[in-house]
Amino acid sequence: MQKCVPLTSLLVIGASLLWLTPAGAQERKGTISGLVTDAGHGVLKGASVDVQPAGKPTVTDTQGQFAITDLAQGEYILTVSYVGLDPFSKKAAVTAGQESD
């Protein structure tokens, strides 16, 4: 029987903003990236990470890391889902010249 640990104790660590500045771009785009772990600090490989309102889902890699690129400036809600755990949501902002935590 699988133990169900609430994902509210999940850590989305190091959500950071990386600026991509293509030549001639009118609007600066950013990236939200991070590391997904459980309450015991074990990495969650294959966790689903969705960002809204952008609608750009991704999955964590074998080290629990993810990156969602090409995001316009603004506020987003990241939702992490993993089999056997409750979903976890966190706000993140993409702001010019600053890092997002």
SEKETOR-847891 format. One record per atom (N, C-alpha, C): residue in one letter; chain; atom name; x, y, z. Coordinates in steps of 0.001 Angstrom, whole numbers, plus 500000, padded with zeros to 6 digits. Layout:
BEGIN
+---------+--------+-------+--------+--------+--------+
! residuo ! cadena ! atomo !     c1 !     c2 !     c3 !
+---------+--------+-------+--------+--------+--------+
!       A !      A !    CA !      X !      Y !      Z !
...
+---------+--------+-------+--------+--------+--------+
//
This chain:
BEGIN
+---------+--------+-------+--------+--------+--------+
! residuo ! cadena ! atomo !     c1 !     c2 !     c3 !
+---------+--------+-------+--------+--------+--------+
!       M !      A !     N ! 500846 ! 498830 ! 500000 !
!       M !      A !    CA ! 500000 ! 500000 ! 500000 !
!       M !      A !     C ! 500897 ! 501240 ! 500000 !
!       Q !      A !     N ! 500650 ! 502151 ! 499092 !
!       Q !      A !    CA ! 501473 ! 503339 ! 498972 !
!       Q !      A !     C ! 501028 ! 504392 ! 499975 !
!       K !      A !     N ! 501998 ! 504964 ! 500670 !
!       K !      A !    CA ! 501706 ! 506000 ! 501648 !
!       K !      A !     C ! 501468 ! 507320 ! 500909 !
!       C !      A !     N ! 500407 ! 508009 ! 501275 !
!       C !      A !    CA ! 500053 ! 509264 ! 500612 !
!       C !      A !     C ! 500571 ! 510438 ! 501438 !
!       V !      A !     N ! 501596 ! 511100 ! 500934 !
!       V !      A !    CA ! 502169 ! 512262 ! 501598 !
!       V !      A !     C ! 501613 ! 513502 ! 500905 !
!       P !      A !     N ! 501078 ! 514450 ! 501664 !
!       P !      A !    CA ! 500533 ! 515640 ! 501010 !
!       P !      A !     C ! 501625 ! 516415 ! 500286 !
!       L !      A !     N ! 501308 ! 516816 ! 499066 !
!       L !      A !    CA ! 502276 ! 517545 ! 498259 !
!       L !      A !     C ! 502433 ! 518974 ! 498766 !
!       T !      A !     N ! 501623 ! 519387 ! 499746 !
!       T !      A !    CA ! 501781 ! 520721 ! 500299 !
!       T !      A !     C ! 503139 ! 520852 ! 500977 !
!       S !      A !     N ! 503741 ! 519737 ! 501344 !
!       S !      A !    CA ! 505073 ! 519794 ! 501928 !
!       S !      A !     C ! 506156 ! 519722 ! 500856 !
!       L !      A !     N ! 505742 ! 519614 ! 499612 !
!       L !      A !    CA ! 506662 ! 519582 ! 498484 !
!       L !      A !     C ! 507404 ! 520908 ! 498385 !
!       L !      A !     N ! 508632 ! 520839 ! 498039 !
!       L !      A !    CA ! 509413 ! 522058 ! 497867 !
!       L !      A !     C ! 509661 ! 522305 ! 496391 !
!       V !      A !     N ! 509340 ! 523475 ! 495940 !
!       V !      A !    CA ! 509736 ! 523888 ! 494605 !
!       V !      A !     C ! 510846 ! 524894 ! 494853 !
!       I !      A !     N ! 512069 ! 524410 ! 494727 !
!       I !      A !    CA ! 513240 ! 525180 ! 495120 !
!       I !      A !     C ! 513897 ! 525804 ! 493905 !
!       G !      A !     N ! 514387 ! 526988 ! 494088 !
!       G !      A !    CA ! 515211 ! 527613 ! 493073 !
!       G !      A !     C ! 514447 ! 528064 ! 491852 !
!       A !      A !     N ! 513173 ! 528362 ! 492003 !
!       A !      A !    CA ! 512461 ! 528914 ! 490862 !
!       A !      A !     C ! 513168 ! 530207 ! 490491 !
!       S !      A !     N ! 513729 ! 530235 ! 489326 !
!       S !      A !    CA ! 514506 ! 531407 ! 488959 !
!       S !      A !     C ! 514097 ! 531904 ! 487588 !
!       L !      A !     N ! 514448 ! 533118 ! 487340 !
!       L !      A !    CA ! 514093 ! 533771 ! 486100 !
!       L !      A !     C ! 515360 ! 533945 ! 485271 !
!       L !      A !     N ! 515329 ! 533448 ! 484060 !
!       L !      A !    CA ! 516458 ! 533593 ! 483139 !
!       L !      A !     C ! 515954 ! 534391 ! 481948 !
!       W !      A !     N ! 516649 ! 535438 ! 481599 !
!       W !      A !    CA ! 516184 ! 536282 ! 480508 !
!       W !      A !     C ! 516738 ! 535823 ! 479186 !
!       L !      A !     N ! 515860 ! 535738 ! 478214 !
!       L !      A !    CA ! 516235 ! 535420 ! 476847 !
!       L !      A !     C ! 515962 ! 536668 ! 476032 !
!       T !      A !     N ! 516963 ! 537175 ! 475353 !
!       T !      A !    CA ! 516777 ! 538419 ! 474611 !
!       T !      A !     C ! 517146 ! 538217 ! 473149 !
!       P !      A !     N ! 516241 ! 537657 ! 472358 !
!       P !      A !    CA ! 516507 ! 537490 ! 470939 !
!       P !      A !     C ! 516646 ! 538847 ! 470256 !
!       A !      A !     N ! 517493 ! 538913 ! 469231 !
!       A !      A !    CA ! 517715 ! 540166 ! 468513 !
!       A !      A !     C ! 516397 ! 540673 ! 467937 !
!       G !      A !     N ! 516137 ! 541938 ! 468164 !
!       G !      A !    CA ! 514947 ! 542571 ! 467610 !
!       G !      A !     C ! 513654 ! 542227 ! 468332 !
!       A !      A !     N ! 513739 ! 541569 ! 469452 !
!       A !      A !    CA ! 512510 ! 541193 ! 470169 !
!       A !      A !     C ! 511861 ! 542421 ! 470773 !
!       Q !      A !     N ! 510546 ! 542515 ! 470651 !
!       Q !      A !    CA ! 509827 ! 543642 ! 471219 !
!       Q !      A !     C ! 509493 ! 543397 ! 472680 !
!       E !      A !     N ! 509363 ! 542140 ! 473074 !
!       E !      A !    CA ! 508995 ! 541809 ! 474438 !
!       E !      A !     C ! 510016 ! 540816 ! 474986 !
!       R !      A !     N ! 510477 ! 541060 ! 476216 !
!       R !      A !    CA ! 511430 ! 540156 ! 476843 !
!       R !      A !     C ! 510689 ! 538943 ! 477384 !
!       K !      A !     N ! 511257 ! 537778 ! 477184 !
!       K !      A !    CA ! 510666 ! 536529 ! 477648 !
!       K !      A !     C ! 511523 ! 535962 ! 478764 !
!       G !      A !     N ! 510944 ! 535107 ! 479569 !
!       G !      A !    CA ! 511677 ! 534527 ! 480676 !
!       G !      A !     C ! 511422 ! 533046 ! 480828 !
!       T !      A !     N ! 512114 ! 532459 ! 481806 !
!       T !      A !    CA ! 512021 ! 531038 ! 482112 !
!       T !      A !     C ! 511829 ! 530866 ! 483605 !
!       I !      A !     N ! 510919 ! 529987 ! 483983 !
!       I !      A !    CA ! 510786 ! 529595 ! 485384 !
!       I !      A !     C ! 511335 ! 528186 ! 485481 !
!       S !      A !     N ! 512313 ! 528001 ! 486367 !
!       S !      A !    CA ! 512903 ! 526676 ! 486536 !
!       S !      A !     C ! 512991 ! 526359 ! 488013 !
!       G !      A !     N ! 513141 ! 525078 ! 488332 !
!       G !      A !    CA ! 513232 ! 524713 ! 489733 !
!       G !      A !     C ! 513508 ! 523244 ! 489940 !
!       L !      A !     N ! 513535 ! 522846 ! 491190 !
!       L !      A !    CA ! 513767 ! 521486 ! 491626 !
!       L !      A !     C ! 512569 ! 521056 ! 492459 !
!       V !      A !     N ! 512001 ! 519899 ! 492165 !
!       V !      A !    CA ! 510830 ! 519411 ! 492881 !
!       V !      A !     C ! 511251 ! 518245 ! 493775 !
!       T !      A !     N ! 510976 ! 518392 ! 495088 !
!       T !      A !    CA ! 511304 ! 517345 ! 496059 !
!       T !      A !     C ! 510094 ! 517073 ! 496943 !
!       D !      A !     N ! 510131 ! 515942 ! 497636 !
!       D !      A !    CA ! 509062 ! 515632 ! 498583 !
!       D !      A !     C ! 509449 ! 516144 ! 499968 !
!       A !      A !     N ! 508635 ! 515843 ! 500967 !
!       A !      A !    CA ! 508877 ! 516325 ! 502331 !
!       A !      A !     C ! 510202 ! 515829 ! 502896 !
!       G !      A !     N ! 510671 ! 514680 ! 502436 !
!       G !      A !    CA ! 511942 ! 514128 ! 502907 !
!       G !      A !     C ! 513123 ! 514571 ! 502062 !
!       H !      A !     N ! 512922 ! 515538 ! 501184 !
!       H !      A !    CA ! 513937 ! 516088 ! 500286 !
!       H !      A !     C ! 514383 ! 515111 ! 499208 !
!       G !      A !     N ! 513576 ! 514092 ! 498953 !
!       G !      A !    CA ! 513850 ! 513185 ! 497838 !
!       G !      A !     C ! 513331 ! 513793 ! 496554 !
!       V !      A !     N ! 514119 ! 513726 ! 495486 !
!       V !      A !    CA ! 513693 ! 514319 ! 494215 !
!       V !      A !     C ! 512522 ! 513536 ! 493642 !
!       L !      A !     N ! 511639 ! 514246 ! 492977 !
!       L !      A !    CA ! 510473 ! 513632 ! 492342 !
!       L !      A !     C ! 510671 ! 513663 ! 490830 !
!       K !      A !     N ! 511233 ! 512569 ! 490300 !
!       K !      A !    CA ! 511413 ! 512497 ! 488849 !
!       K !      A !     C ! 510096 ! 512116 ! 488206 !
!       G !      A !     N ! 509783 ! 512755 ! 487096 !
!       G !      A !    CA ! 508539 ! 512485 ! 486394 !
!       G !      A !     C ! 507327 ! 513198 ! 486961 !
!       A !      A !     N ! 507532 ! 514161 ! 487860 !
!       A !      A !    CA ! 506414 ! 514954 ! 488383 !
!       A !      A !     C ! 505915 ! 515891 ! 487287 !
!       S !      A !     N ! 504623 ! 516082 ! 487223 !
!       S !      A !    CA ! 504015 ! 516982 ! 486250 !
!       S !      A !     C ! 504028 ! 518404 ! 486804 !
!       V !      A !     N ! 504520 ! 519355 ! 486004 !
!       V !      A !    CA ! 504553 ! 520762 ! 486398 !
!       V !      A !     C ! 503798 ! 521550 ! 485340 !
!       D !      A !     N ! 502754 ! 522254 ! 485771 !
!       D !      A !    CA ! 501943 ! 523043 ! 484839 !
!       D !      A !     C ! 501987 ! 524498 ! 485266 !
!       V !      A !     N ! 502069 ! 525395 ! 484305 !
!       V !      A !    CA ! 502061 ! 526827 ! 484610 !
!       V !      A !     C ! 500844 ! 527454 ! 483936 !
!       Q !      A !     N ! 500067 ! 528186 ! 484740 !
!       Q !      A !    CA ! 498868 ! 528848 ! 484229 !
!       Q !      A !     C ! 498986 ! 530342 ! 484481 !
!       P !      A !     N ! 498543 ! 531191 ! 483606 !
!       P !      A !    CA ! 497657 ! 530930 ! 482490 !
!       P !      A !     C ! 498355 ! 530569 ! 481185 !
!       A !      A !     N ! 499636 ! 530317 ! 481199 !
!       A !      A !    CA ! 500364 ! 530036 ! 479967 !
!       A !      A !     C ! 499992 ! 528692 ! 479348 !
!       G !      A !     N ! 499571 ! 527724 ! 480172 !
!       G !      A !    CA ! 499205 ! 526420 ! 479653 !
!       G !      A !     C ! 500370 ! 525668 ! 479056 !
!       K !      A !     N ! 501536 ! 525749 ! 479723 !
!       K !      A !    CA ! 502743 ! 525088 ! 479226 !
!       K !      A !     C ! 503182 ! 524016 ! 480222 !
!       P !      A !     N ! 502654 ! 522800 ! 480088 !
!       P !      A !    CA ! 503043 ! 521741 ! 481025 !
!       P !      A !     C ! 504412 ! 521155 ! 480689 !
!       T !      A !     N ! 505069 ! 520604 ! 481703 !
!       T !      A !    CA ! 506335 ! 519902 ! 481515 !
!       T !      A !     C ! 506420 ! 518813 ! 482576 !
!       V !      A !     N ! 507477 ! 518035 ! 482517 !
!       V !      A !    CA ! 507708 ! 516952 ! 483467 !
!       V !      A !     C ! 509127 ! 517097 ! 483997 !
!       T !      A !     N ! 509319 ! 516819 ! 485299 !
!       T !      A !    CA ! 510662 ! 516909 ! 485872 !
!       T !      A !     C ! 511552 ! 515804 ! 485311 !
!       D !      A !     N ! 512849 ! 516102 ! 485242 !
!       D !      A !    CA ! 513808 ! 515122 ! 484730 !
!       D !      A !     C ! 514220 ! 514145 ! 485832 !
!       T !      A !     N ! 515234 ! 513335 ! 485580 !
!       T !      A !    CA ! 515664 ! 512316 ! 486545 !
!       T !      A !     C ! 516253 ! 512911 ! 487813 !
!       Q !      A !     N ! 516581 ! 514202 ! 487800 !
!       Q !      A !    CA ! 517090 ! 514867 ! 488992 !
!       Q !      A !     C ! 516042 ! 515769 ! 489640 !
!       G !      A !     N ! 514792 ! 515670 ! 489169 !
!       G !      A !    CA ! 513697 ! 516459 ! 489728 !
!       G !      A !     C ! 513662 ! 517899 ! 489253 !
!       Q !      A !     N ! 514431 ! 518221 ! 488221 !
!       Q !      A !    CA ! 514505 ! 519602 ! 487735 !
!       Q !      A !     C ! 513546 ! 519816 ! 486569 !
!       F !      A !     N ! 513112 ! 521073 ! 486418 !
!       F !      A !    CA ! 512243 ! 521448 ! 485306 !
!       F !      A !     C ! 512571 ! 522861 ! 484862 !
!       A !      A !     N ! 512161 ! 523191 ! 483651 !
!       A !      A !    CA ! 512280 ! 524555 ! 483127 !
!       A !      A !     C ! 511113 ! 524785 ! 482172 !
!       I !      A !     N ! 510448 ! 525905 ! 482355 !
!       I !      A !    CA ! 509362 ! 526305 ! 481461 !
!       I !      A !     C ! 509808 ! 527620 ! 480832 !
!       T !      A !     N ! 510014 ! 527597 ! 479525 !
!       T !      A !    CA ! 510621 ! 528722 ! 478817 !
!       T !      A !     C ! 509598 ! 529551 ! 478057 !
!       D !      A !     N ! 510090 ! 530657 ! 477533 !
!       D !      A !    CA ! 509331 ! 531533 ! 476641 !
!       D !      A !     C ! 508079 ! 532096 ! 477303 !
!       L !      A !     N ! 508227 ! 532549 ! 478549 !
!       L !      A !    CA ! 507105 ! 533130 ! 479284 !
!       L !      A !     C ! 507170 ! 534654 ! 479240 !
!       A !      A !     N ! 506039 ! 535276 ! 478973 !
!       A !      A !    CA ! 505950 ! 536732 ! 479005 !
!       A !      A !     C ! 505969 ! 537196 ! 480462 !
!       Q !      A !     N ! 506314 ! 538469 ! 480671 !
!       Q !      A !    CA ! 506289 ! 539022 ! 482018 !
!       Q !      A !     C ! 504893 ! 538903 ! 482597 !
!       G !      A !     N ! 504818 ! 538625 ! 483909 !
!       G !      A !    CA ! 503529 ! 538523 ! 484567 !
!       G !      A !     C ! 503558 ! 537506 ! 485691 !
!       E !      A !     N ! 502385 ! 537300 ! 486305 !
!       E !      A !    CA ! 502260 ! 536340 ! 487395 !
!       E !      A !     C ! 501701 ! 535025 ! 486871 !
!       Y !      A !     N ! 502220 ! 533946 ! 487429 !
!       Y !      A !    CA ! 501805 ! 532610 ! 487030 !
!       Y !      A !     C ! 501557 ! 531763 ! 488271 !
!       I !      A !     N ! 500805 ! 530689 ! 488098 !
!       I !      A !    CA ! 500615 ! 529711 ! 489165 !
!       I !      A !     C ! 501183 ! 528385 ! 488673 !
!       L !      A !     N ! 502184 ! 527877 ! 489405 !
!       L !      A !    CA ! 502777 ! 526576 ! 489109 !
!       L !      A !     C ! 502019 ! 525528 ! 489913 !
!       T !      A !     N ! 501623 ! 524455 ! 489262 !
!       T !      A !    CA ! 500976 ! 523350 ! 489954 !
!       T !      A !     C ! 501768 ! 522085 ! 489677 !
!       V !      A !     N ! 502198 ! 521421 ! 490760 !
!       V !      A !    CA ! 502976 ! 520193 ! 490658 !
!       V !      A !     C ! 502091 ! 519030 ! 491075 !
!       S !      A !     N ! 502078 ! 517989 ! 490244 !
!       S !      A !    CA ! 501304 ! 516781 ! 490537 !
!       S !      A !     C ! 502233 ! 515578 ! 490460 !
!       Y !      A !     N ! 502012 ! 514614 ! 491362 !
!       Y !      A !    CA ! 502816 ! 513400 ! 491389 !
!       Y !      A !     C ! 501936 ! 512264 ! 491894 !
!       V !      A !     N ! 502042 ! 511104 ! 491286 !
!       V !      A !    CA ! 501213 ! 509955 ! 491646 !
!       V !      A !     C ! 501335 ! 509656 ! 493140 !
!       G !      A !     N ! 500201 ! 509561 ! 493819 !
!       G !      A !    CA ! 500173 ! 509233 ! 495238 !
!       G !      A !     C ! 500295 ! 510424 ! 496167 !
!       L !      A !     N ! 500498 ! 511614 ! 495611 !
!       L !      A !    CA ! 500626 ! 512825 ! 496423 !
!       L !      A !     C ! 499566 ! 513834 ! 496017 !
!       D !      A !     N ! 499163 ! 514675 ! 496955 !
!       D !      A !    CA ! 498214 ! 515742 ! 496650 !
!       D !      A !     C ! 498919 ! 516825 ! 495824 !
!       P !      A !     N ! 498214 ! 517450 ! 494869 !
!       P !      A !    CA ! 498816 ! 518535 ! 494079 !
!       P !      A !     C ! 499257 ! 519698 ! 494964 !
!       F !      A !     N ! 500284 ! 520397 ! 494512 !
!       F !      A !    CA ! 500833 ! 521556 ! 495216 !
!       F !      A !     C ! 500899 ! 522715 ! 494238 !
!       S !      A !     N ! 500466 ! 523907 ! 494662 !
!       S !      A !    CA ! 500513 ! 525096 ! 493804 !
!       S !      A !     C ! 501313 ! 526202 ! 494475 !
!       K !      A !     N ! 501969 ! 526996 ! 493646 !
!       K !      A !    CA ! 502783 ! 528114 ! 494127 !
!       K !      A !     C ! 502756 ! 529217 ! 493081 !
!       K !      A !     N ! 502695 ! 530462 ! 493554 !
!       K !      A !    CA ! 502750 ! 531607 ! 492643 !
!       K !      A !     C ! 504197 ! 531890 ! 492265 !
!       A !      A !     N ! 504385 ! 532336 ! 491038 !
!       A !      A !    CA ! 505700 ! 532747 ! 490559 !
!       A !      A !     C ! 505499 ! 533940 ! 489631 !
!       A !      A !     N ! 506414 ! 534871 ! 489671 !
!       A !      A !    CA ! 506317 ! 536054 ! 488819 !
!       A !      A !     C ! 507527 ! 536152 ! 487909 !
!       V !      A !     N ! 507276 ! 536513 ! 486679 !
!       V !      A !    CA ! 508337 ! 536796 ! 485728 !
!       V !      A !     C ! 508377 ! 538315 ! 485608 !
!       T !      A !     N ! 509478 ! 538917 ! 486113 !
!       T !      A !    CA ! 509633 ! 540367 ! 486141 !
!       T !      A !     C ! 510966 ! 540756 ! 485531 !
!       A !      A !     N ! 510983 ! 541783 ! 484704 !
!       A !      A !    CA ! 512195 ! 542219 ! 484025 !
!       A !      A !     C ! 513316 ! 542526 ! 485008 !
!       G !      A !     N ! 514478 ! 541906 ! 484800 !
!       G !      A !    CA ! 515671 ! 542209 ! 485566 !
!       G !      A !     C ! 515722 ! 541646 ! 486977 !
!       Q !      A !     N ! 514767 ! 540797 ! 487397 !
!       Q !      A !    CA ! 514763 ! 540257 ! 488748 !
!       Q !      A !     C ! 514613 ! 538749 ! 488717 !
!       E !      A !     N ! 515005 ! 538095 ! 489804 !
!       E !      A !    CA ! 514828 ! 536651 ! 489928 !
!       E !      A !     C ! 513530 ! 536361 ! 490646 !
!       S !      A !     N ! 512916 ! 535241 ! 490301 !
!       S !      A !    CA ! 511688 ! 534801 ! 490948 !
!       S !      A !     C ! 511995 ! 533691 ! 491934 !
!       D !      A !     N ! 511440 ! 533778 ! 493150 !
!       D !      A !    CA ! 511632 ! 532719 ! 494143 !
!       D !      A !     C ! 510360 ! 531935 ! 494335 !
+---------+--------+-------+--------+--------+--------+
//
